[in-house]
Amino acid sequence: MDFAEMWVIFGPAVAGVVFGAGWWFWVDAVVCSSVTISFVHYLPGIFASLAALMFNCVRKEDIDYSPYEEGEWRLKLWLFLAYVIAFVSLAASVGLLIQDALEKSGPSAWTGTAGVLQCVFVLISGLVYWTSHSD
């Protein structure tokens, strides 16, 4: 077996482990927090998971990379929106990290750090699954 065959077999499992690790960071931060975490802090992880789901709704084989034909512009638009949601969720988690680090009465800096790690791991898992999945 070469690497490509092994990646098709084990890639989805790696993606699941990375996804679970990302959510584990967040659950750990919420459980260990001494203050109540507002719902706004949950949104970047939820939207990152939505973006990962959006990545995986598109098969690689369906995308036409030809610059001269229209191809499937709907798929390209869908992937573009998934990337926008992914990067906005990552930016929001970084913003919440900065806010948590500056406020003394709010959640700890670990909560913000866990939110950033959650978004990064969830988005990596979506891309890992997308690259390893083939129909």
N, C-alpha and C positions, 0 to 999 in steps of 0.2 A: 504494500500500500504506500502510495506517495502522500505528500503533505496535503494536497488538495482533497483527496478522499478522506483522510483523517479529519480535516477541518470541517468537511460536510457532516461527518458523524458526530464529532465532539464540539463543534462550534456553538450549536444551540444550548448545550449544557453549560459551556463557559459563559454564554450570554446570560443564562438563568442565574448562575452563581454571582456574576457581577451585578445583576439587577437586584438580587436578594441582599447583597452586601451594601448596596446603596441605600435600600430601605432600612436595613439594619442600623446603619449609622443614624438615620433620622429617628427611628423608634428609640434607640438608645438615648439620644439627646432629649427627646420629649419625656421619657420616663425618668431620667436623672435630673431634669430641670427642677429648680426650687420654686420657680414661678410658673403660672399658667401660660402656655404658649398660645398666642392668638391664631385664628384661622388663616390670617394673611401669611404666616410663616409656612403653612402647609401647601400653599398654592404653587410655588415653584416646582416642588417635587411632583405634584399632581400633573402640572402641565408638561414637565419633562417626561413623565410616563405616557402622557397622551402623544407627545412628539415621537417617542420610541414606537408606539403603536402605529402611528401614521407612517413611519419609515417602513415598517414591516407589512403594510398593506399593499406595497408596490413590489412586484417581482422585477429583478434585475433584467430579465430577458425581455420585458415589455418596453424598456426604455430604448428609444432610437437616438443615437448620439450624432446623427448626421446633421451638419450645419446647414445643408441646402434643402432639406425637406422639413415640412412642418412636424411630422412625426406625431407623437402623442403628447401634445402640449398640456393636456389635462394632468397627465402623470407628472410632468415636469413642474407644473404649478403646484400640485399636491406636495411634491418633495420640497419645493421652495417654501411653502407654508410650514411644513414640518421643521425645516431648518430655522425658520424665523421663530417659531414657537420654542424650539430647543434653545436658541441663543438668548431669547428674551427671558426664558425661565432661568437660565444660567446667570444672566445679568441681574435679575431680580434677587436671586439667592446671594449674589455678591453684595448687592445693596443692603439686604437684610443683615448680612454678616457685619458690614460696616456700621449699620445702625445698632446692632446688638453690642458691638465692641465699644461704641461711644456712650450708650446709655447705661447708667449705673443701676437703675431700677427695673430694667427689662430683663429679658433672657440673657444668659451668659454668652460669651463669645463662642463656646463650644457648640451651642445651638446653631449659630450662624455658620460655623465651620462644617457642622454635620449637614446643614442644608446645601452647602456648596458641594460637599463630597457626594451627597445623594444625587444631585443633578448631574454631576460629572459621571458617576458610575452608571446611572440609569441611561444616560445618552450613549455612553460607550457600549452598554449592553445592547441597545437598539441597533447600533451600527455593526457590532460583532455579529449579531444574529442576521442582519441583512446581508453581510458579506459572506456568511457561511451557508445561508439557506439557498438552495437551488431546486427548482421544480423540473 
